[in-house]
Amino acid sequence: MREITVDKIAEKVKDLCIDAGYNLPADTVQALKDSREKEESPVGKQILSSLLENAEIAAQGEYPLCQDCGFAVYVVELGNDVHVTGGSLRDAIDEGTRRGYDEGYLRKSIVVHPVVGKNTGDNTPSIIHIISTKGDELVIHLAPKGGGSENMSRIKMMKPADGRDGIIDFVVEAVREAGPNPCPPIVVGVGIGGTFEHCAFLAKKALFRPLGRPAEDPWNAELEKELLERVNKLGIGPMGYGGSTTALAVHVESFGRHIASFPCAVNINCHSARHKTVEV
Ligand code: SF4
């Protein structure tokens, strides 16, 4: 059994929050550069250049990439031989979030209660999804999630007979309705199957995948290609000013489903597609 203290995890998470808040990951930067090459609209090209410049200024000056520093959403791979000492894993991650958002001057955006609450003042509680793994490794993935893009999420309990065409119609319509609101070019996470809540998690988890890496399942990978093409044909373009780059990538994750159910979820990320990983 490997013992890891709450404090050690909190320190790693603190650095992770600051890194994610300031430094756009290399895969997102590359995707923005690639799309600038292909973008057909001159205004679209100009906006993509501004987004890249914004990322450069944030990294050099150690400033947040966006004023919305997001809900701290974690996917944690927790080995069965890891023992957290001095508190729970939640204590550790929330403490790291608290330190990271405080020391990094990242905006605190979380309120205590959805209707009657005031700001918690430290960007906690975090959202934590735990995936149980074998061994003694603890790997923490963080994707701070802005409210503007999160608000464009959709879930639909479709009919099993809706099939592939039903998924395509639902996803394309969700992106069309979102329009400029999620700060395009976007990354589209799609979950298919499972239950209502697991499907939504799949759509979120899809956003943690390195940008543009195809799904392992060949059927899903094919669907990703078609969805990307269809979404980019909508012409929403960078920041909604029109153009051929509405999305940088579409990622699809799937899970088995009940014979009577066919859930499909869409979770959209903005151009500030922040996601970072640390091994503790
Ligand atoms: S959607 Fe993204 S880029 Fe737009 S305001 Fe929110 S965090 Fe910032």
Boltz pocket constraint, residues with backbone or C-beta under 6 A from the ligand:
constraints:
  - pocket:
      binder: B
      contacts: [[A, 66], [A, 67], [A, 68], [A, 69], [A, 70], [A, 145], [A, 146], [A, 147], [A, 148], [A, 149], [A, 181], [A, 182], [A, 183], [A, 270], [A, 271], [A, 272]]
      max_distance: 6.0
